[in-house]
Amino acid sequence: MPKHEIAKLDIASRHLAVLRQLLAQHVPHTQVWAYGSRVTGTSHEGSDLDLVLRNPANLSLETDARSELQEALRESNLPMLIDLHDWARLPEEFRRTIEYAYVELQAGKQA
């Protein structure tokens, strides 16, 4: 799995700090990966930020508090649309695409 360094992510450092704070607050036990154009270097000013939530204890189980996080992201001052997915609900082919190029934003704490 080609995991990229956080520096590869096309997002301002102040926005990354806000995003990480929201992740820690709403889904602290969840692994969070960024993927898509903001990781691969093909983003533009209006690109969304693609995130996938993963349950590190069991990847086949959905993560808790996804809707809470989605609402917090909508209410935040982040200037981009954030597309949020749950790993357990994604088709295997899409998972392989994400695994090809991602940045881990949060490792997820053990419950």
Order of alpha helices (4+ residues) and beta strands (2+ residues): beta-alpha-beta-alpha-beta-alpha-beta-alpha-beta
